[in-house]
């Protein structure tokens, strides 16, 4: 959803509240299970549009160890600011050029891309490696069985440590000489 904030941008002190009730912008990196709900208020501070509010969402993810599906609740607090053109230039019908480092791709020509902002905010808030529970045992590296459902029949392979030779030398040194 794109919001036209021209009226807010043209009047210092002007405020506009928006109730967020959006379906999730799903992609390969994000899948929501419920609509995103919240509020955001846009305020013109003179040179900036200040966005304040918050929203909540529930995201479907995979456990980082066992790959089971889990639902992660996400709460996002919004407190962002976006540069706007000079007020007198805006009223005169032409915009002042904003320096490249200050340009905001989510807020161009007084149009705010709310859907993309929500998508980015959710991606920042979700855990990098979510777990179904703290004691998740993960998958067997040999057969792929979920070890939370019980042990597998794979033989336990003990890999040689690069420090085995050092351990042997230390053990030989500790043994009493005959």
Helices and strands as residue ranges (DSSP letters): E 2-4, H 6-9, E 15-22, E 36-44, E 48-62, E 69-83, H 87-92, G 100-102, E 107-108, E 111-113, H 114-125, G 147-149, H 164-174
